[in-house]
Amino acid sequence: MNRLRLLALCLGLMLFAASCVSNKRIIYLQNLEGNTPIPEDQLITYEMPEYRLQYNDIVEIQIKTVDDFLQSGFGPPQNNMNMNMMQGAQGGGDVYYMTGYTVDKHGNIRLPIIGDVNVLEMTLDETRAALEKELKEFVTTELFVRVKLGGIRFSTIGEFRRPGKYTILQDRMTIFEAIAHAGDMTIAAKRDELLLIRQYPDGTKLHRVNLQDRQLISSPFYFIQPNDQLYAEPMKVREIGAGENAAQSISLIISSLSLVALVLNLVLR
C-alpha cells in the first residue's frame, strides 16, 4: 500500500506540474529580457501607416451640394434609413453592407451616374479627391464629399472566449481592442505567438505577434486593419485538459488521483 500511495503521489505531482500556467505566460505588454525596457510613463510612438483600400472593403460615401446644406444643415438627414442604420449598429450588424460601396475584384466601386471608379490601394483622401474630380463633370455648384471606411471587420478564431466575426464602427482599432471584443483570450492561449492573417493587394501574409512584448506598441501590427483574422493557438497544457484556475486544477488532480488509486487497488487485489 505504501508503494501505491507513493505512485499516486508522484502521478499527482506530475499532473499538477503539467497543468500549471505561470502568470508570466498570460500577462500582456511585458518588458521582455533582451529588449530595451520601456517605463510605464514613457511616451511610445507607434507606426500607423495610412490605410489603402483593398478588395472587399466597404466605404461609406456622402455627397452634398450647397442646396443640401441649406436644406439639412451640416448634420446627416434624419430619415428612416439613418434610424435603421443606428439600430443595426446597436445590434452588432454590418450596417454598411446594404448602404455602402464594396470594392470589387477589379478594385472598382460603382456609383450612380459616375459609374465605375478604381480606388484600389488609394487612401480615403485620394478616393475623395478622385470622386470630386469625377463629379465636377456633372455638378456645377460647390461639392462636399466625405469618404469613410464602413467599419472595421475582423475575425477571431481559436482560444478566444467569444470567437467570431465582428464589425466595429471605428476608423482605427488596436489589436487589444479587437481581443477585448472577443472576450479576451483563454488561459490556454499562446499569447507570445498570436497568428495574424492580413490581406494585401497581391495576396495574404501570415504574421506572428507577441502580445507579451511591450515593443508591440511601436510595431505595424499594433493597429489591426479591415479583414484581419486573429488565430490564437492553444498551449500544450490544453492537451491534458487543465483547469483555468487553481481550484479547477486541484479538482482535476483529486479526481485523477482517485481514479488512479481505484484502478491500482483493483489490480493489486
Backbone bond lengths (Angstrom), bond angles and torsions (degrees), N, CA, C in turn:
res aa  C-N    CA-C-N  psi(-1)  N-CA   C-N-CA  omega(-1)  CA-C   N-CA-C  phi
1 M - - - 1.465 - - 1.523 111.71 -
2 N 1.339 117.29 -32.71 1.469 119.80 177.55 1.517 111.04 -62.80
3 R 1.364 115.08 -40.61 1.467 118.46 177.44 1.528 110.72 -63.93
4 L 1.331 115.61 -37.60 1.454 120.60 179.34 1.526 110.88 -62.47
5 R 1.327 115.80 -44.63 1.459 119.59 179.83 1.523 111.26 -67.60
6 L 1.327 116.44 -39.37 1.458 120.06 179.49 1.529 110.88 -64.51
7 L 1.345 116.84 -41.64 1.456 120.86 178.99 1.525 110.94 -65.02
8 A 1.327 116.60 -42.30 1.466 120.55 178.79 1.522 110.99 -64.01
9 L 1.357 116.32 -39.81 1.458 120.26 178.96 1.527 111.28 -64.28
10 C 1.335 116.03 -42.99 1.471 120.26 179.13 1.531 111.02 -62.86
11 L 1.324 116.07 -43.51 1.463 119.49 178.13 1.515 111.08 -63.33
12 G 1.324 116.68 -38.44 1.456 120.48 178.42 1.512 112.55 -64.53
13 L 1.338 116.30 -43.21 1.459 119.91 178.48 1.521 111.82 -64.40
14 M 1.345 116.49 -39.96 1.464 119.93 178.35 1.524 110.96 -64.26
15 L 1.324 116.75 -41.61 1.459 120.77 179.71 1.516 111.13 -66.58
16 F 1.342 116.30 -39.20 1.462 120.37 179.87 1.526 110.86 -64.96
17 A 1.349 115.59 -43.02 1.463 119.80 179.95 1.519 111.03 -64.20
18 A 1.334 116.55 -38.21 1.467 119.70 -178.40 1.514 112.21 -73.98
19 S 1.343 117.55 -24.28 1.460 120.54 -175.15 1.512 113.51 -92.85
20 C 1.326 117.97 -4.35 1.456 121.17 -177.40 1.530 110.55 -83.39
21 V 1.318 116.65 135.44 1.458 123.29 173.74 1.525 106.58 -119.33
22 S 1.317 117.24 115.01 1.462 120.89 -176.59 1.523 110.49 -70.78
23 N 1.337 115.61 153.86 1.461 120.70 178.80 1.524 111.79 -59.76
24 K 1.320 116.83 -31.72 1.460 120.50 -177.61 1.526 111.48 -61.38
25 R 1.331 117.45 -26.37 1.464 120.81 -177.01 1.526 112.84 -85.55
26 I 1.336 117.84 -7.36 1.462 119.92 -177.79 1.527 113.08 -122.43
27 I 1.339 118.18 1.09 1.460 121.53 -179.69 1.521 109.49 -89.25
28 Y 1.328 115.72 131.62 1.460 121.37 179.32 1.533 111.05 -83.34
29 L 1.333 115.18 157.65 1.467 124.03 168.49 1.527 113.19 52.35
30 Q 1.310 115.48 56.46 1.456 120.35 176.82 1.536 110.11 -91.93
31 N 1.332 114.60 159.20 1.461 120.57 168.84 1.525 106.89 -85.61
32 L 1.323 115.97 95.23 1.455 120.51 -175.16 1.525 111.09 -75.07
33 E 1.318 115.02 151.18 1.454 121.30 -179.57 1.529 109.79 -63.32
34 G 1.329 115.81 135.02 1.456 121.57 -179.48 1.516 113.34 97.72
35 N 1.351 117.87 -16.35 1.462 121.79 177.09 1.522 110.53 -99.63
36 T 1.311 115.99 155.23 1.462 120.18 175.34 1.519 109.19 -67.51
37 P 1.343 118.84 121.63 1.467 120.33 -178.01 1.525 111.73 -61.17
38 I 1.337 115.37 142.19 1.459 121.73 177.00 1.523 107.87 -114.33
39 P 1.344 118.37 110.79 1.473 120.13 178.77 1.519 110.91 -61.69
40 E 1.326 116.27 156.57 1.461 120.51 -175.72 1.523 112.79 -69.86
41 D 1.336 118.52 -21.89 1.457 120.07 -179.60 1.529 112.70 -100.39
42 Q 1.334 116.87 8.58 1.461 120.72 -179.11 1.524 110.59 -84.51
43 L 1.345 115.99 138.34 1.454 120.62 177.32 1.526 109.46 -75.07
44 I 1.325 116.24 124.13 1.463 121.84 -179.05 1.515 108.33 -106.90
45 T 1.322 116.06 119.23 1.464 119.24 175.93 1.519 108.85 -82.37
46 Y 1.324 116.40 141.44 1.453 120.04 -177.82 1.518 110.25 -122.18
47 E 1.312 113.18 157.82 1.464 120.96 179.91 1.515 109.38 -96.95
48 M 1.318 116.70 118.04 1.465 120.62 178.92 1.527 108.83 -134.76
49 P 1.324 117.11 81.90 1.461 119.52 -179.75 1.522 110.56 -63.64
50 E 1.331 116.13 147.62 1.457 120.66 -179.35 1.526 109.38 -64.50
51 Y 1.316 115.31 129.53 1.463 120.05 -174.61 1.517 110.99 -70.52
52 R 1.345 114.82 138.83 1.458 122.13 177.14 1.528 109.21 -113.90
53 L 1.300 115.73 135.98 1.461 121.30 -172.50 1.523 111.67 -62.80
54 Q 1.337 114.43 141.28 1.457 122.27 -179.63 1.534 109.00 -121.36
55 Y 1.327 114.92 174.53 1.458 120.42 174.49 1.534 109.97 -59.54
56 N 1.328 115.90 143.36 1.472 123.98 176.61 1.523 113.77 72.83
57 D 1.331 118.77 0.77 1.462 119.41 172.10 1.520 109.38 -66.54
58 I 1.327 115.81 152.45 1.456 121.45 176.41 1.526 107.87 -119.17
59 V 1.319 116.42 127.43 1.460 120.63 -179.78 1.525 109.30 -116.40
60 E 1.325 114.07 145.21 1.467 120.93 174.27 1.519 107.34 -98.85
61 I 1.318 116.48 128.40 1.463 121.75 -178.28 1.524 109.01 -122.61
62 Q 1.316 115.95 125.63 1.463 121.28 177.12 1.524 108.24 -121.11
63 I 1.317 116.40 126.68 1.463 122.05 -178.82 1.528 108.19 -122.11
64 K 1.343 116.30 127.52 1.455 121.38 179.00 1.526 110.28 -132.43
65 T 1.307 114.38 145.10 1.457 121.28 173.30 1.526 108.43 -107.40
66 V 1.324 116.42 179.30 1.464 120.69 178.36 1.523 110.53 -60.96
67 D 1.326 116.89 -40.64 1.466 120.31 179.02 1.519 111.35 -61.26
68 D 1.320 117.08 -37.64 1.467 120.45 179.06 1.520 110.61 -64.14
69 F 1.322 117.24 -40.47 1.462 120.60 179.29 1.526 111.08 -66.21
70 L 1.325 116.24 -39.84 1.461 119.37 179.39 1.523 111.71 -66.03
71 Q 1.328 116.09 -30.19 1.459 120.09 -178.01 1.517 112.80 -83.35
72 S 1.345 117.43 -43.62 1.472 120.06 -173.08 1.522 114.22 -117.19
73 G 1.335 118.57 -2.01 1.450 119.79 -178.99 1.519 110.94 77.67
74 F 1.332 115.31 -160.77 1.457 119.81 -176.31 1.526 112.89 -85.14
75 G 1.328 117.32 -16.89 1.452 120.08 -179.10 1.509 111.61 -82.60
76 P 1.343 117.31 167.04 1.466 120.65 177.51 1.513 110.35 -70.54
77 P 1.312 119.39 150.04 1.467 122.07 178.26 1.521 110.83 -63.23
78 Q 1.304 115.46 134.14 1.461 120.71 -179.08 1.522 109.09 -87.42
79 N 1.314 115.97 89.53 1.458 119.89 179.55 1.510 109.46 -123.93
80 N 1.313 115.70 -178.23 1.458 120.12 -176.74 1.517 111.89 -65.39
81 M 1.343 117.23 -32.75 1.458 119.75 -179.39 1.517 110.55 -63.51
82 N 1.351 117.05 -42.69 1.458 119.36 179.52 1.514 111.21 -64.69
83 M 1.344 116.53 -38.28 1.459 119.66 178.17 1.520 110.75 -63.98
84 N 1.336 117.15 -41.62 1.457 120.48 178.07 1.520 111.62 -64.10
85 M 1.355 117.14 -37.73 1.457 120.51 178.89 1.513 111.11 -65.15
86 M 1.347 117.22 -41.00 1.455 120.20 178.99 1.520 110.80 -64.44
87 Q 1.338 116.65 -41.14 1.458 119.74 178.02 1.517 111.15 -64.70
88 G 1.338 117.32 -37.80 1.454 120.94 177.52 1.506 111.69 -64.98
89 A 1.353 116.97 -39.29 1.461 120.34 179.20 1.512 110.70 -64.70
90 Q 1.336 118.12 -41.20 1.448 121.25 179.20 1.522 111.32 -66.26
91 G 1.332 117.11 -30.48 1.457 120.52 179.43 1.509 113.76 -85.98
92 G 1.349 117.24 -0.13 1.460 119.92 177.43 1.502 113.64 83.98
93 G 1.358 118.42 11.21 1.456 120.59 -178.39 1.522 111.99 -81.25
94 D 1.317 115.07 166.66 1.453 121.23 177.86 1.519 107.37 -86.72
95 V 1.338 117.88 88.22 1.453 122.13 -167.27 1.516 112.67 -71.09
96 Y 1.328 118.89 -20.97 1.457 121.15 -176.31 1.531 112.53 -95.23
97 Y 1.315 117.39 -0.09 1.460 118.75 -178.12 1.527 110.72 -62.56
98 M 1.341 117.18 -38.37 1.465 121.19 -178.02 1.525 112.11 -92.28
99 T 1.332 117.75 -25.28 1.467 120.04 -173.56 1.523 113.58 -104.92
100 G 1.348 117.93 -18.23 1.454 120.63 -178.43 1.517 112.00 -90.12
101 Y 1.324 115.14 -175.18 1.464 122.11 -178.84 1.527 108.57 -118.99
102 T 1.332 116.21 123.30 1.455 122.42 -175.50 1.530 110.53 -91.95
103 V 1.326 115.55 135.87 1.460 120.61 175.39 1.527 107.42 -76.39
104 D 1.338 116.71 116.34 1.459 120.26 -174.41 1.530 111.65 -80.87
105 K 1.328 116.95 -175.49 1.466 121.68 -175.14 1.522 112.90 -66.95
106 H 1.341 116.95 -15.27 1.464 120.68 176.82 1.529 111.62 -95.55
107 G 1.327 117.02 -1.09 1.460 120.45 -179.13 1.512 113.83 85.75
108 N 1.341 117.01 15.66 1.463 121.12 -177.13 1.518 111.61 -105.79
109 I 1.327 115.17 153.41 1.463 121.84 163.53 1.530 106.48 -116.41
110 R 1.306 115.76 142.41 1.472 120.10 -176.27 1.519 108.59 -107.71
111 L 1.347 115.69 121.08 1.455 122.14 -176.83 1.524 110.45 -115.51
112 P 1.341 117.37 153.36 1.468 119.83 175.07 1.535 110.35 -60.64
113 I 1.303 116.50 143.85 1.472 125.56 177.89 1.525 111.61 69.44
114 I 1.348 117.43 -53.17 1.469 120.95 -176.44 1.522 111.00 -68.61
115 G 1.325 116.46 -44.18 1.457 120.84 -174.71 1.518 111.41 92.63
116 D 1.323 117.07 -146.81 1.463 121.77 -176.45 1.528 111.06 -78.19
117 V 1.338 114.73 134.89 1.464 121.49 175.15 1.523 106.94 -130.10
118 N 1.325 117.26 122.72 1.458 120.83 -179.35 1.523 109.79 -79.53
119 V 1.343 116.40 121.78 1.470 121.17 -177.53 1.528 111.46 -124.77
120 L 1.325 117.79 7.88 1.458 120.64 -177.08 1.522 110.86 -59.45
121 E 1.344 115.49 130.28 1.464 124.04 179.41 1.518 113.36 66.18
122 M 1.324 117.84 15.36 1.461 121.09 173.19 1.514 110.11 -89.48
123 T 1.327 116.83 149.14 1.451 120.60 169.66 1.526 108.41 -76.93
124 L 1.330 116.61 171.01 1.457 119.43 178.72 1.523 111.20 -65.14
125 D 1.329 117.41 -37.18 1.470 120.25 178.13 1.526 110.99 -66.55
126 E 1.326 116.87 -40.10 1.455 119.70 178.08 1.524 110.93 -66.21
127 T 1.322 116.48 -37.04 1.469 120.24 177.10 1.522 110.66 -64.98
128 R 1.330 116.50 -43.28 1.473 120.12 178.10 1.531 111.07 -59.56
129 A 1.336 116.67 -44.72 1.471 120.21 -179.70 1.524 111.45 -63.74
130 A 1.343 116.88 -38.97 1.462 120.61 179.19 1.532 110.81 -65.26
131 L 1.329 117.04 -39.38 1.462 120.06 179.65 1.529 111.00 -68.87
132 E 1.336 116.40 -40.61 1.461 119.33 178.47 1.527 110.61 -60.45
133 K 1.326 116.42 -40.67 1.464 120.43 179.35 1.528 111.03 -63.20
134 E 1.329 117.17 -42.40 1.466 120.65 179.50 1.521 111.44 -67.66
135 L 1.339 117.35 -38.18 1.459 120.95 -175.33 1.521 112.70 -72.90
136 K 1.315 116.80 -26.22 1.470 119.09 -177.98 1.526 112.20 -65.14
137 E 1.314 116.82 -15.74 1.455 119.82 176.37 1.529 111.81 -76.65
138 F 1.347 116.07 -16.29 1.462 120.01 -176.62 1.525 112.85 -116.26
139 V 1.339 117.95 -19.62 1.463 121.72 -175.18 1.521 108.91 -123.29
140 T 1.320 116.37 132.76 1.465 120.39 -178.06 1.524 112.26 -98.37
141 T 1.328 118.12 -19.22 1.466 120.65 -179.84 1.525 110.38 -83.41
142 E 1.338 114.75 174.35 1.458 119.82 176.88 1.531 110.26 -65.31
143 L 1.321 115.53 144.75 1.462 121.27 -176.99 1.522 110.92 -119.63
144 F 1.326 114.77 147.97 1.464 120.95 168.50 1.524 106.89 -124.77
145 V 1.320 116.62 119.12 1.463 121.90 -179.96 1.515 108.70 -118.85
146 R 1.309 116.09 127.64 1.463 121.26 177.22 1.525 108.67 -120.54
147 V 1.324 116.27 131.15 1.468 121.94 179.34 1.522 107.93 -125.74
148 K 1.311 116.24 124.21 1.458 121.71 178.68 1.522 109.12 -134.23
149 L 1.315 115.44 153.70 1.461 119.23 171.37 1.517 109.08 -67.67
150 G 1.321 116.30 138.74 1.455 120.36 177.60 1.517 111.79 -79.55
151 G 1.319 116.30 55.15 1.464 120.76 -179.36 1.522 112.00 85.87
152 I 1.326 115.59 169.38 1.465 122.74 177.47 1.523 108.10 -108.76
153 R 1.322 115.82 119.81 1.461 121.73 179.07 1.520 108.98 -102.12
154 F 1.319 116.13 129.70 1.460 120.47 177.94 1.521 109.21 -149.69
155 S 1.333 115.25 162.06 1.464 121.11 -178.53 1.522 109.63 -127.45
156 T 1.327 115.97 146.63 1.460 121.78 174.45 1.525 108.10 -125.81
157 I 1.326 116.37 130.07 1.462 121.63 179.08 1.520 109.38 -135.29
158 G 1.313 116.01 159.54 1.455 120.27 179.73 1.511 111.97 93.35
159 E 1.336 115.90 -138.37 1.463 122.16 -171.85 1.529 112.57 -81.81
160 F 1.338 115.81 61.62 1.464 122.60 170.72 1.529 107.78 -113.80
161 R 1.313 115.84 152.04 1.466 118.67 -179.81 1.525 111.86 -71.85
162 R 1.330 116.80 -30.83 1.472 120.50 175.93 1.526 108.94 -133.79
163 P 1.334 118.23 71.43 1.465 119.56 179.00 1.526 110.50 -64.76
164 G 1.318 115.77 149.54 1.456 119.07 179.41 1.513 111.48 163.77
165 K 1.326 115.25 -170.67 1.453 122.64 179.46 1.522 108.66 -107.82
166 Y 1.336 115.89 133.63 1.455 120.94 -173.71 1.525 110.36 -128.31
167 T 1.330 115.28 148.57 1.456 122.79 171.62 1.521 107.48 -127.35
168 I 1.328 116.57 117.56 1.456 121.78 -176.25 1.524 108.37 -115.55
169 L 1.330 116.50 127.38 1.463 121.24 -177.11 1.523 109.83 -83.68
170 Q 1.332 115.21 74.52 1.459 122.89 176.58 1.526 108.90 -140.64
171 D 1.334 115.25 161.44 1.462 119.96 177.30 1.516 111.81 -84.27
172 R 1.315 117.84 -27.85 1.454 121.15 178.73 1.522 109.33 -149.78
173 M 1.314 115.91 156.59 1.458 121.25 -177.16 1.519 109.28 -154.43
174 T 1.332 116.31 135.62 1.453 119.91 177.48 1.524 109.80 -80.87
175 I 1.314 115.57 163.16 1.454 120.34 -178.88 1.526 110.62 -65.88
176 F 1.342 116.94 -29.09 1.471 119.73 178.90 1.526 111.45 -74.55
177 E 1.326 117.02 -32.36 1.465 119.45 173.77 1.523 110.22 -64.53
178 A 1.331 116.55 -40.26 1.466 120.05 178.08 1.525 110.64 -63.19
179 I 1.332 116.51 -42.07 1.469 120.63 178.50 1.525 110.40 -64.10
180 A 1.332 116.44 -38.91 1.467 120.02 179.10 1.528 111.25 -63.71
181 H 1.333 117.55 -37.73 1.465 120.18 178.23 1.529 110.96 -63.58
182 A 1.333 117.25 -27.75 1.464 121.00 178.96 1.524 111.39 -91.42
183 G 1.330 118.22 14.53 1.460 121.21 175.37 1.510 114.24 79.73
184 D 1.341 118.15 19.11 1.467 124.39 -176.86 1.540 109.71 71.97
185 M 1.316 114.96 172.42 1.460 121.13 179.77 1.531 109.46 -91.78
186 T 1.308 116.78 155.26 1.459 120.63 177.78 1.528 109.93 -74.23
187 I 1.318 116.27 167.76 1.463 120.93 179.24 1.525 110.96 -60.64
188 A 1.323 116.83 -32.25 1.464 121.05 -174.78 1.526 113.58 -83.05
189 A 1.334 118.67 0.36 1.464 120.92 -176.30 1.524 111.35 -76.57
190 K 1.313 116.30 144.46 1.471 121.99 174.80 1.527 108.58 -80.90
191 R 1.304 116.10 99.20 1.464 119.86 -179.24 1.524 113.03 -78.03
192 D 1.313 116.93 -15.99 1.461 119.66 -179.99 1.535 112.00 -93.48
193 E 1.334 118.13 -0.70 1.460 120.77 -178.89 1.525 111.33 -142.18
194 L 1.324 116.72 45.58 1.461 119.52 176.23 1.529 108.95 -66.13
195 L 1.324 115.93 131.97 1.461 120.78 -179.38 1.521 109.06 -93.67
196 L 1.338 115.82 117.84 1.455 122.46 177.58 1.523 108.83 -103.66
197 I 1.334 116.40 118.92 1.460 122.54 179.48 1.524 107.07 -102.69
198 R 1.326 116.27 112.84 1.467 121.10 -172.81 1.519 110.72 -121.93
199 Q 1.331 116.12 138.04 1.459 121.74 -179.81 1.525 110.94 -90.53
200 Y 1.325 115.05 140.45 1.452 123.54 176.41 1.531 108.19 -128.33
201 P 1.341 117.68 164.54 1.473 119.15 -178.49 1.523 113.48 -55.39
202 D 1.327 117.31 -32.84 1.466 120.22 -176.98 1.525 113.84 -94.84
203 G 1.318 117.73 -3.64 1.468 119.82 -178.66 1.522 111.66 154.08
204 T 1.328 115.51 -150.74 1.463 122.18 -175.48 1.522 110.18 -123.16
205 K 1.341 115.95 142.09 1.461 121.81 176.15 1.520 109.65 -122.73
206 L 1.341 115.05 147.52 1.456 122.27 176.19 1.520 108.34 -105.18
207 H 1.331 116.17 129.66 1.464 121.41 179.84 1.526 109.01 -124.99
208 R 1.329 116.53 139.94 1.461 122.06 173.68 1.529 108.67 -96.09
209 V 1.323 116.39 129.04 1.456 121.99 -176.61 1.525 108.74 -121.42
210 N 1.329 116.07 130.18 1.464 121.93 178.13 1.523 108.71 -98.97
211 L 1.325 116.28 102.64 1.461 121.30 -178.37 1.528 112.22 -72.38
212 Q 1.322 117.43 -14.32 1.464 120.74 179.32 1.522 112.32 -82.93
213 D 1.310 117.21 -13.39 1.461 122.05 -174.82 1.528 109.90 -91.50
214 R 1.320 116.88 123.10 1.458 121.66 179.68 1.526 112.15 -65.67
215 Q 1.340 116.46 -21.59 1.461 120.50 178.62 1.530 112.11 -67.14
216 L 1.321 117.42 -11.68 1.463 121.53 -179.32 1.524 111.69 -57.98
217 I 1.340 116.92 -31.83 1.461 120.52 -175.99 1.527 111.35 -60.28
218 S 1.313 117.54 -32.16 1.464 120.55 -178.72 1.530 112.71 -94.89
219 S 1.335 117.66 10.06 1.459 121.43 -178.83 1.529 109.73 -95.19
220 P 1.336 118.32 163.27 1.475 120.63 178.61 1.522 113.62 -72.29
221 F 1.338 117.70 -1.70 1.461 120.17 -178.45 1.525 112.59 -104.53
222 Y 1.333 117.28 5.52 1.470 120.13 179.09 1.523 110.44 -68.33
223 F 1.336 117.03 -36.32 1.457 121.44 175.29 1.523 108.57 -101.60
224 I 1.317 116.37 130.10 1.458 119.12 177.54 1.524 109.15 -82.83
225 Q 1.319 116.02 162.51 1.445 123.00 179.95 1.522 109.65 -119.55
226 P 1.331 117.32 159.87 1.471 119.46 178.13 1.525 111.72 -53.62
227 N 1.306 115.09 138.82 1.472 124.76 177.91 1.528 113.52 74.26
228 D 1.339 118.19 12.63 1.461 120.28 173.30 1.530 109.86 -66.44
229 Q 1.332 115.31 148.11 1.463 122.11 174.37 1.527 108.47 -123.48
230 L 1.329 116.21 131.70 1.454 122.21 -179.22 1.528 108.76 -112.74
231 Y 1.325 116.01 120.21 1.459 120.94 179.99 1.524 109.22 -116.47
232 A 1.337 116.45 117.96 1.459 122.73 179.17 1.527 108.92 -101.22
233 E 1.322 116.52 113.08 1.456 121.26 179.76 1.537 110.11 -81.39
234 P 1.343 118.04 152.05 1.462 120.75 178.85 1.526 111.74 -83.88
235 M 1.326 115.29 150.81 1.461 120.70 172.85 1.523 109.66 -77.84
236 K 1.327 117.11 169.27 1.462 122.19 179.55 1.524 111.87 -60.14
237 V 1.336 115.93 -26.87 1.461 119.28 -177.45 1.524 111.27 -61.46
238 R 1.336 117.15 -23.27 1.465 120.37 179.32 1.518 111.67 -64.67
239 E 1.344 117.22 -27.37 1.455 120.64 -176.51 1.525 112.52 -66.12
240 I 1.337 116.91 -28.17 1.467 119.36 -179.37 1.520 111.69 -97.34
241 G 1.341 116.25 1.55 1.458 119.31 175.66 1.504 113.67 68.38
242 A 1.327 118.15 40.11 1.460 121.53 -179.10 1.516 111.03 -69.11
243 G 1.330 115.70 155.63 1.452 120.78 178.25 1.514 111.46 -76.19
244 E 1.331 115.27 166.50 1.451 119.87 -178.22 1.513 112.55 -87.67
245 N 1.340 118.61 -8.17 1.454 120.58 176.50 1.523 108.79 -145.06
246 A 1.338 116.13 176.97 1.463 120.57 -175.06 1.527 111.78 -62.20
247 A 1.326 116.96 -40.55 1.465 120.03 -178.19 1.529 111.36 -62.30
248 Q 1.323 116.60 -43.65 1.456 119.83 179.01 1.520 111.55 -66.66
249 S 1.343 116.57 -39.41 1.461 120.16 179.29 1.524 111.10 -64.72
250 I 1.344 117.03 -43.76 1.466 120.91 179.28 1.521 110.39 -63.28
251 S 1.345 116.22 -42.20 1.464 119.99 178.22 1.521 110.66 -61.43
252 L 1.336 117.00 -40.11 1.453 121.12 177.86 1.523 111.17 -64.06
253 I 1.328 116.39 -41.94 1.459 120.65 -178.96 1.526 110.94 -65.32
254 I 1.340 117.05 -44.21 1.462 121.10 -179.80 1.526 110.17 -61.48
255 S 1.333 116.04 -43.34 1.463 119.50 179.29 1.523 111.11 -63.81
256 S 1.340 116.27 -40.13 1.468 120.17 179.88 1.520 111.01 -66.78
257 L 1.333 116.35 -42.81 1.462 119.87 179.37 1.527 111.28 -63.42
258 S 1.327 115.93 -40.46 1.466 119.49 178.81 1.524 110.47 -62.02
259 L 1.331 116.25 -41.32 1.458 120.18 179.10 1.528 111.06 -65.51
260 V 1.352 117.32 -43.95 1.467 120.93 179.23 1.525 110.65 -62.53
261 A 1.334 115.89 -44.42 1.468 119.53 -179.32 1.526 110.90 -62.73
262 L 1.335 116.73 -39.87 1.456 120.40 179.94 1.526 110.68 -64.32
263 V 1.335 116.79 -44.70 1.464 120.53 -179.36 1.519 111.05 -64.03
264 L 1.332 116.70 -47.47 1.461 120.27 179.95 1.523 112.66 -63.16
265 N 1.325 115.66 -36.06 1.470 119.67 179.36 1.517 110.68 -65.82
266 L 1.341 116.50 -38.14 1.457 119.18 178.06 1.518 111.84 -70.26
267 V 1.336 116.17 -36.86 1.455 119.96 -178.16 1.533 111.83 -70.65
268 L 1.316 116.95 -38.74 1.470 121.69 -174.60 1.520 113.62 -86.38
269 R 1.304 118.15 0.15 1.472 119.01 179.27 1.519 110.79 -69.28
